[in-house]
């Protein structure tokens, strides 16, 4: 039975797989960084810094800080 893809498509499929692998790596890194950011914000809050102060320092809304902490 012949291959469903033509040899001319091999390079395109190789690149798709490469891009997919890179996207997965970036997703994993983004999750790690989000967890670190959350831990750092919680440490600030444990030291008495308010969500509003954190938001002001980061240039985001207090609601954005709440969302970051909720994840």
Secondary structure, 3 states (H helix, E strand, C coil): CCCCCCHHHHHHHHHHHHHHHHHHHHHHHHHHHHHHHHHHHHHHHHCCCCHHHHHHHHCCCHHHHHHHHHC
